[in-house]
């Protein structure tokens, strides 16, 4: 049966690990400071520290990914507010500009989530259709209910990848 690692079992093992990953580490100094042997430190660094570093780097990656997703989701929320304001102001051009930007952010979010492959795009916008949509929405300005219904139908069509 192998002996348990004296560094892993040490009360200050976290502090020792921090010292061991320091670029200025000195095994003799660390050994004297924490009352363990330099051999135990080297063994711990070779056998246990890489696994800890891998876990730590994965944790950092997850935290960075969470930050990125949060940033994108906040931007999507802001764009949705702009879309609502443009719709309320009956500004078809601004509405379509904000929807186009919103689509880009949704696509980015889908790529990050792994729902789209790189280079794959499920959303196609024909510039003539975009202009036609704006013309229709603007022409319906005197008829708010019809305008809202048409605008909602256009937005609803987006996920179907026209």
N, C-alpha and C positions, 0 to 999 in steps of 0.2 A: 504494500500500500504506500502511495506517495504522500509525502508530507504536504500539508496545506501551505499555501504561499504566505509567508510572513508579512509581505507588503499588503496583500489583499485583506488580511485579517487585522491589520494595524488600525488603531482608532483614527489616525490621521491619513488614511490611504488616499483620500482625494487630494490633499495638499501634496503628498508625495508624488502622485501622478502629475500634478501641475508642474512640480519641479522637474520631473523626468522629461516632460515635453518642452521644457524651456531650452532655447538655443544655447544658453550658457550653463547647461547642467554640468555638475561635477559630482560624480558618484561618491567620492570619499566625503565631500562636504555634506551631501544629502544623507549618507549613511550615518555620519556622526550626529547630524541635527536630529534625526528621527530614531536613532538607536537600532538600526538594522544593518546588515552586512552589505558591502558593495556587491558581493556575489548575488545576494538575494535581490538587490535592485536590478542588476543586469538580467537575471533570470526573469523577474517580473516584467521588465521592459520588453524583453524578447518574446515572452509567451502570452502575457496578458494585456499589455498596453496596446498592441495593434488592434485587437478586438474592440477595446474601449474607444480608440481613436476613430475606427470605422463607425461605431454607433454614434459617436459625437458628431462626426461629419454628416451623417445621415440626418441627425437632429437639426443641424444648421441648415441643410438643404430643405428639409420640411418647413422650417420656420421661414426661410426665404420664399419658398413656394406659396406659403400661406399669405405672406405679405404681398406678393405679386397678385394673387387671386383677389385679395381684399381690395387692392388698388384698382384692379380692373372692374370689380363689382361696384365699387364706389363711383367710378367713372360712368358705368352703365346707368346707375341710378341718376346721376347728374344729367346724362343725355336724355333719359326718359323725362326728367323735369323740363328740359328744353323742348322736347317734342310736345309735351302737354301745353307749354306756354305758346308755342308756335301754332298749335291747333286752336287754342283759345283765342289767339289774335287773328285767326284765319289767314295766316301767312303760309301759303302753300309751299313757296320756295324754301323758306327756313325749315318748315316741317320736313320736306324731303331731304334737305341737307343733313339735318340732325338724324333722321332715320338711316341715311346712308352711313353716317359715322357710327351709329348704334349697331348696325349690321356688322361693321368691321370689328367692333369690340366683342360682339357675340361670337363671331367666327374665331377670334383669338382665344376667347374663353373655351370654346369647344376644342380647339387645337391643344390647349394646355391640358384639358381634361381627357385628351386622347380620343375624342369622338370624331375628329377629322384627321386624315393623314396629311403630311406636309405636301403642299402642291395641290391638294384636292380642295375644291371650292364648290359648295352646294348652292350657293346663291349667285344668280346671274341677273345682272341689270342691263337691259338694253337701253341705251341713252334715249332712244325715241320713246320708249314706254315711260321712262321717268318724266320726260317732258309732257307726254300725254296725260299722265297721272296728275301732274301739277295743273295742267290746263283744265282738266275735269274738276278737280277739287276747287280751283279758283272760280270756275264758271258756276259752281253750285253755291257760291257765297250768299246769294239772296235766299237760299233755301237751306237753313242750318241743319235741319233734321236729315235731309237727303245728303248734304255734304258730309255730315258725321258718319252716316251709314256707308257712304262710298269710301271715305278715308279709313274707316274700320275694316272694310272688306279688303282694301289694298294692303293694310298692315297685316291682316290675317293671312293673306296670300304669301307673305315673305317666307315662312318656314317651308313652304312647298317647293322652293327653289325655282321660281319662274323660269 
